[in-house]
């Protein structure tokens, strides 16, 4: 299961199995999407499959995830997402009303994100060879002129900003799946971030890095950036916005919120002189109201992410090895 | 299972469930891919999921299918396919060597077709919730200036040409899956048709319709074109190239070769004055060596496909209702 978890085992699979087979230099890049030249423009192209369990959860559904996941992957390269494809793998016997509800959620999420589902496909597998509905979306966006956002561009001195409270998606899935309750009900943060990114680019077209910390959480996102750019990252732990319910859930389950998945948050590496403007633009947007500076990019310990703890200590934030919670997206 | 079979039940699912939810006018078009404007160019965008069983079969594998299926969908709009995305859904416990072999096959097929895998994703589901490997590919191609190929453009008078012998993929899958033998071993015709299409466009940039008769076979492809364009189609049954092994297999199993899936064939609707040139160009290409004129497009019986039988009779070739053979691609 760990090979699908977005951590070190996933990276190994890409490096040892897929990259040699496909020989794609572009694939080898660690970004969430590929950037490709078409007629004087640059398009971004990305794909994700979705196998979340259950299909409907507090704050969203597999249909919302399938739109927002791919829209966010495109937005993390600064692209303006425009078009989605959609592939359904249905398990024989799944209720048509369930398929209909997922399709409705997917359509509504696409309208909210301002993208259009333009092509699709459906396959059916026997009962016991699937789990209701699996979905794949691929997406295309246009990268604005002059924008060059990718993990390799992180530079010492960059300010690290997170767009809001972390850990909500992972805890929402855990609570509904395991029947756990952590005080107030926890809803997934599942949302399309392209509008927020557009607001950020309006004040800082020279943003260095954007990343949505999904599987593997903020820890995986920061580690991938540190490794790609050969820089160090220092996080001030007490500045990371962790809501009480997430903190409580993690305490009970022995988890670290830094490793819990998000589906509507981004982390940005911003040139220091733009940090105030970007933070203000984010806080003026509904999806960035709780944005916070959580740390900085440094020249020391390249490839490594460390946290300064509230008590003045330092701990290493490793890339997660495998999967904390299977089928979270 | 019928809802995934590419026949009337699939069409119903798109019409009643997906189209209303997504509200996509482009999706509602019956073509294999969407055509979208980027920077003064037109790109084609298409997706398919692949759930074929077994993963390896005579003449190919799920990796070959995943490349050729999407490349062919793009080529059927006249596009020059360039880039693919690739999403793996792995079942827990699948051998890494099997994943590696599929990835190798996929990479090799991409190189043969002249396309690049540029972005990907991997998810893992529990044992018993998948079947080894499911794959999704989405693809992007560029539509050459002046090319306008889609089912709606079929016109009375058009000559209907098929690129070679039909039914091979379906019979190959059946024979390996059911352990049947039909005389000589049957190999799938799985192949990328973009080179053949390029050769055809070189002599006839004004081609009206191209379609790859996959699920539902030639019968489904011709019915979809007849319905989309509001024209009739007359097929001379004895001109349809059916290899002996396919005829034998179909006789034993009570199937009609017209409904058996192909993965390396196309059917073209060609303006009458271009038919000779197109046929010659096809026969000069390795994947069109057995190309044949099989019928014509007529103004009578709009939306209906009829076959003239060798004995001088006429029969209606209906859209297949559901699935003849599940998980064929």
Interface residues (C-beta under 8 A of the other chain):
Chain A: X1 X2 X3 X4 X5 X10 X13 X14 X17 X18 X21 X22 X23 X24 X26 X27 X33 X34 X36 X38 X39 X40 X41 X43 X45 X46 X47 X48 X49 X50 X51 X82 X83 X85 X86 X87 X88 X89 X90 X92 X96 X99 X100 X103 X104 X106 X107 X110 X111 X116 X117 X118 X119 X120 X121 X122 X123 X124 X125 X126 X128 X129 X130 X131 X134 X136 X138 X140 X142 X323 X326 X327
Chain B: X1 X2 X3 X4 X5 X10 X13 X14 X17 X18 X21 X22 X23 X24 X26 X27 X33 X34 X36 X38 X39 X40 X41 X43 X45 X46 X47 X48 X49 X50 X51 X82 X83 X85 X86 X87 X88 X89 X90 X92 X96 X99 X100 X103 X104 X106 X107 X110 X111 X116 X117 X118 X119 X120 X121 X122 X123 X124 X125 X126 X128 X129 X130 X131 X134 X136 X138 X140 X142 X323 X326 X327
